């Protein structure tokens, strides 16, 4: 390998949002992740919503208001009777 062209490969501490941390090797000295194997639903078998920036609450509040036209019940049109000619 040529000298001076490769990044430094150092021991890295990976910290998850759930509080779990482990050590590995990378070109960065510290990594922060949102989800890891200790809290990921695929590995734990538990359903867990990963909410970033309140998106679930924002979605629920939008649809709770019922302001979207596609969610409103369809209005029935009144049939107009043609006037009889005399």
Secondary structure, 3 states (H helix, E strand, C coil): CCCCCCCCCEEEEEEECCCCEEEEEECCCEEEECCCCCCCHHHHCCCCCCCCCCHHHHHHHHHHHCCCHHHCCCCCCCCCCCCCCC
